[in-house]
Amino acid sequence: MSELVLAAYASESGQHLVREPRDGRFAAFRRRFDAAAYLATLKGAGVRWVARSAAAFPPLLGSIHDPPPGLFARGEGDVELLGRPCVAIVGARACSSYGRGVARTLARELAAAGVVVVSGLARGIDGEAHRGALDADGLTIAVLGCGIDRDYPAAHRELARRICARGLVVSEYAPGVEPAPWRFPARNRIIAGLCAATVVVEARERSGSLITADFALEEGREVFAVPGEITSSLSRGSNALLRLGATPLTAAGDVLEALGIEPATPVRPEVSEPAAAALSALADGAASIDELVVRTTLDAGTLAAALAELELGGLVVSRDGLYRDVMPAG
């Protein structure tokens, strides 16, 4: 139970610890620590503990140079999910509509192929990655930078509930630990450590997503970056990753091929006939509403409703008056 003692002590003392400190304070804490009572309290709160030495602890995470003492977990998913093929999808909190759509579509297609999608429950790209996996009735894991009993940010409480219905929310931090800026980079090493590959969708120059990518590179894992507009500040970090040798990502198949996983038969979500016509028209490239009226022969009102349906489904994004298919087939 030494790992549980360490995790509990780290939470109480507000420290980041992966090894037992050799001081009197920790020794005193260890002597009075009641592991059975602590585990009973966790169980009562619906929280499980997976120690670093346990057979269920994910091997990929255990192989990083500073693995956590263990993981606290909540949710209906089996802890064996932690050891299944996982891919991280991370990126900017204040992302573009294009980045939002790409993250959701990638996650949907990866989850449909049986991959567990991992992200950090943050606003923006993280949230869309979780939602995309859920769209496919797939599995997703959220890694927190605070105590396991917190839904952070609070705005994602409902999203966390949906994740827990089939997957897991995990943290190296025990219940009661408040979010703090320094905990999130530490959290990012767990996101990268759980995964065979990390995908950066959009990232500014000093984005926390680049920290996740750096951790993945240090551990010899695959890193992909979605190419972005060279004039956009949201793409500077991800485009810099490409200059440094990250693999350009143009479709979910790029990741699946690298991991040796067969893609699922691509299935578009069911949409109305006008929406299908608009989507087909966008295969020829981005277009304005006026251009789509010509391409589809739909009247402006019907077309506007169809485009709204596609945007809500994460299939199409609009920017600067143009609509584009998020991830065109082929």
C-alpha positions in Angstrom: 0.0 0.0 0.0 3.1 2.3 -0.1 1.9 3.9 -3.4 -1.5 4.8 -1.9 0.3 6.3 1.2 2.4 8.4 -1.2 -0.6 9.6 -3.2 -2.5 10.5 -0.1 0.5 12.3 1.4 1.0 14.3 -1.9 -2.6 15.4 -1.7 -2.4 16.4 1.9 0.9 18.2 1.6 0.2 19.9 -1.8 3.3 18.4 -3.4 4.0 16.5 -6.6 5.6 13.2 -5.7 6.4 10.1 -7.6 8.8 8.7 -4.9 8.7 8.5 -1.1 10.4 11.5 0.5 12.9 10.7 3.2 11.8 13.0 5.9 10.2 12.9 9.3 6.9 14.4 8.1 6.3 11.7 5.6 7.4 9.0 8.1 4.9 10.3 10.7 2.1 10.4 8.1 2.8 6.9 7.0 2.6 5.6 10.6 -0.8 7.0 11.2 -2.2 6.3 7.7 -5.1 3.8 7.7 -5.1 2.3 4.2 -8.2 0.2 4.7 -10.2 3.2 6.0 -8.9 5.3 3.1 -9.9 2.7 0.5 -13.4 2.4 2.1 -13.9 6.2 1.8 -12.9 6.1 -1.8 -15.2 3.2 -2.5 -18.1 5.1 -0.8 -17.4 8.0 -3.2 -17.4 5.8 -6.3 -13.6 6.1 -6.7 -11.2 3.2 -7.5 -7.5 3.2 -6.9 -5.1 1.6 -9.4 -1.6 1.4 -7.9 1.6 1.7 -10.0 2.5 -1.9 -9.0 -0.9 -3.4 -9.8 -1.4 -5.6 -12.8 -4.1 -3.3 -14.1 -1.8 -0.3 -14.2 -1.3 0.6 -17.9 2.1 -0.6 -19.1 2.7 2.5 -21.4 2.2 4.9 -18.5 4.3 2.7 -16.2 7.2 2.9 -18.7 7.6 6.8 -18.6 10.4 8.1 -16.5 8.2 9.6 -13.7 5.0 7.5 -13.6 2.5 8.5 -10.8 2.2 6.3 -7.7 -1.2 5.3 -9.2 -4.4 6.6 -10.6 -7.7 7.4 -9.0 -10.6 6.5 -11.3 -14.3 7.0 -11.5 -16.8 5.9 -14.1 -18.5 2.8 -15.3 -15.6 1.7 -17.6 -13.4 -1.1 -16.5 -9.9 0.0 -15.5 -8.6 -2.3 -18.2 -9.5 0.5 -20.6 -6.3 2.2 -19.4 -4.2 -0.5 -21.1 -6.1 -0.6 -24.4 -4.9 1.2 -27.6 -5.2 4.9 -26.7 -4.7 8.1 -28.7 -4.6 11.5 -27.2 -6.3 14.4 -29.0 -5.3 17.8 -27.6 -5.3 21.4 -28.6 -6.3 25.0 -27.9 -9.0 25.9 -25.5 -10.0 29.0 -27.6 -10.0 27.0 -30.8 -11.5 27.9 -34.2 -14.7 26.3 -35.5 -12.5 24.4 -38.0 -10.3 23.0 -35.2 -13.4 22.1 -33.2 -14.9 20.2 -36.1 -11.6 18.4 -36.9 -11.1 17.3 -33.3 -14.7 15.9 -33.1 -14.5 14.1 -36.4 -11.1 12.6 -35.7 -12.3 11.3 -32.3 -15.5 9.9 -33.8 -13.5 8.0 -36.4 -10.8 6.7 -34.1 -13.4 5.6 -31.5 -15.4 3.8 -34.2 -12.2 1.8 -35.0 -11.9 0.7 -31.4 -9.4 3.3 -30.2 -9.8 4.8 -26.7 -9.7 8.6 -27.1 -7.8 10.4 -24.3 -7.9 14.1 -23.5 -8.0 16.5 -20.6 -11.7 17.6 -20.3 -10.7 21.2 -21.0 -12.7 23.6 -23.1 -12.1 23.7 -26.8 -10.3 20.8 -28.5 -10.3 18.5 -25.5 -14.0 18.8 -25.0 -14.7 18.1 -28.7 -12.4 15.1 -28.7 -14.5 13.6 -25.9 -17.7 14.4 -27.6 -16.6 12.9 -30.9 -15.8 9.6 -29.2 -19.2 9.7 -27.5 -20.9 10.4 -30.9 -19.5 7.1 -32.1 -20.7 5.3 -28.9 -17.0 4.8 -28.3 -14.8 5.0 -25.3 -13.0 8.0 -23.9 -10.9 8.8 -20.9 -10.6 12.2 -19.3 -7.4 13.0 -17.3 -7.8 15.7 -14.7 -5.3 18.2 -13.3 -7.1 18.3 -9.9 -8.7 15.9 -7.5 -10.6 13.0 -8.8 -13.8 14.3 -7.2 -13.8 17.5 -9.2 -15.3 18.1 -12.6 -13.0 20.8 -14.0 -14.0 23.1 -15.6 -17.4 23.1 -13.9 -19.0 23.9 -17.3 -18.1 20.3 -18.4 -19.9 18.6 -15.5 -22.4 17.1 -17.9 -19.7 16.0 -20.3 -17.9 14.3 -17.4 -21.1 12.5 -16.5 -21.5 11.2 -20.1 -17.8 10.1 -20.2 -18.3 8.2 -16.9 -21.4 6.4 -18.2 -19.1 4.2 -20.3 -15.5 5.3 -19.9 -13.3 6.8 -17.2 -12.3 10.0 -15.5 -8.8 9.6 -13.9 -6.4 11.6 -11.9 -3.2 11.1 -10.0 -4.6 13.5 -7.4 -6.8 12.3 -4.5 -10.2 13.8 -3.7 -10.1 17.3 -2.3 -7.1 18.5 -4.4 -7.8 21.9 -5.9 -6.8 22.8 -9.5 -3.5 24.7 -9.7 -1.6 25.9 -12.7 1.4 23.7 -12.1 -0.7 20.6 -11.9 -1.8 20.8 -15.5 1.7 20.2 -17.1 2.1 17.3 -14.7 -1.4 16.0 -15.9 -0.2 16.3 -19.5 2.5 13.7 -19.0 -0.2 11.3 -18.0 -2.2 12.0 -21.1 0.9 11.4 -23.3 2.0 8.5 -21.2 -1.3 6.6 -21.6 -1.2 6.8 -25.3 0.7 5.3 -28.2 0.1 8.5 -30.2 -0.7 12.1 -29.6 -2.6 14.3 -32.0 -2.3 18.1 -31.8 -5.2 19.8 -33.6 -4.6 23.5 -33.0 -2.0 25.1 -30.6 -0.6 28.5 -30.1 3.1 29.0 -29.7 3.1 28.4 -25.9 0.2 26.1 -25.7 0.0 23.4 -23.0 -0.7 21.0 -25.8 2.9 21.4 -26.9 3.9 20.2 -23.5 1.9 17.0 -24.0 3.5 16.6 -27.4 7.0 17.1 -25.9 6.3 14.4 -23.3 5.1 12.0 -26.1 8.3 12.7 -28.1 10.5 12.1 -25.1 8.9 8.7 -24.6 9.3 7.8 -28.2 5.6 7.9 -29.0 4.0 9.0 -32.3 3.1 12.7 -32.5 0.8 14.0 -35.2 -0.1 17.6 -36.0 -3.0 18.9 -38.1 -1.6 21.4 -40.5 -3.1 24.9 -40.0 -3.3 28.2 -41.8 0.1 29.9 -41.7 -1.6 33.3 -40.9 -3.4 32.0 -37.9 -1.9 32.3 -34.4 -3.9 29.2 -33.5 -1.7 27.2 -35.9 1.7 28.5 -34.9 2.4 25.8 -32.3 1.1 22.9 -34.3 2.8 24.1 -37.5 6.1 24.4 -35.5 5.7 20.7 -34.5 5.5 19.9 -38.2 8.8 21.7 -38.8 10.3 19.7 -35.9 9.3 16.4 -37.5 5.8 15.6 -36.3 3.8 13.7 -38.8 1.2 15.7 -40.7 -2.3 14.4 -40.1 -5.0 14.7 -42.8 -7.3 11.8 -41.7 -7.9 9.5 -38.9 -6.5 6.7 -41.1 -3.1 8.3 -40.7 -3.1 7.5 -37.0 -4.7 4.1 -37.4 -2.1 3.0 -40.0 0.7 4.0 -37.7 -0.7 1.9 -34.9 -1.5 -1.0 -37.2 -5.3 -0.8 -36.6 -7.8 -1.4 -39.3 -10.1 1.5 -39.8 -13.8 1.0 -39.4 -16.0 1.2 -42.5 -16.5 5.0 -42.8 -20.0 5.9 -41.9 -21.3 9.4 -42.0 -23.9 10.2 -39.4 -27.4 10.1 -40.9 -28.5 13.5 -42.2 -31.5 14.8 -44.1 -31.6 14.7 -47.9 -30.8 18.5 -48.3 -27.9 18.2 -45.8 -26.5 15.2 -47.7 -26.7 17.2 -50.9 -24.9 20.1 -49.3 -22.2 17.8 -48.0 -21.8 16.2 -51.4 -21.4 19.7 -52.9 -18.7 20.6 -50.5 -16.6 17.7 -51.7 -15.6 20.1 -54.5 -14.1 22.5 -52.0 -15.2 25.3 -49.7 -18.1 27.4 -50.9 -20.3 30.3 -50.0 -24.1 30.0 -49.6 -24.6 31.5 -53.1 -22.2 29.0 -54.6 -23.9 26.1 -52.8 -27.3 27.2 -54.1 -25.9 26.8 -57.6 -24.2 23.5 -56.8 -27.1 21.9 -55.0 -30.1 23.7 -56.7 -31.6 24.0 -53.2 -33.4 27.2 -52.3 -31.6 29.5 -49.9 -33.9 28.7 -46.9 -33.6 24.9 -47.3 -29.9 25.2 -47.8 -29.5 27.4 -44.7 -31.3 24.8 -42.6 -29.2 22.0 -44.1 -26.0 23.8 -43.3 -27.1 24.5 -39.7 -27.8 20.7 -39.3 -24.3 19.9 -40.6 -22.7 22.4 -38.3 -24.5 21.1 -35.3 -23.4 17.6 -36.2 -19.7 18.7 -36.5 -19.5 17.8 -40.2 -19.2 21.2 -41.6 -17.6 24.5 -40.4 -18.0 28.1 -41.6 -15.4 30.7 -41.7 -15.1 34.0 -43.5 -18.4 33.4 -45.3 -17.3 30.0 -46.6 -18.5 26.5 -45.6 -16.2 23.5 -45.7 -16.4 19.8 -45.0 -14.3 19.2 -41.9 -12.7 15.9 -43.0 -13.5 15.3 -46.7 -13.7 11.6 -47.7 -10.6 10.3 -49.5 
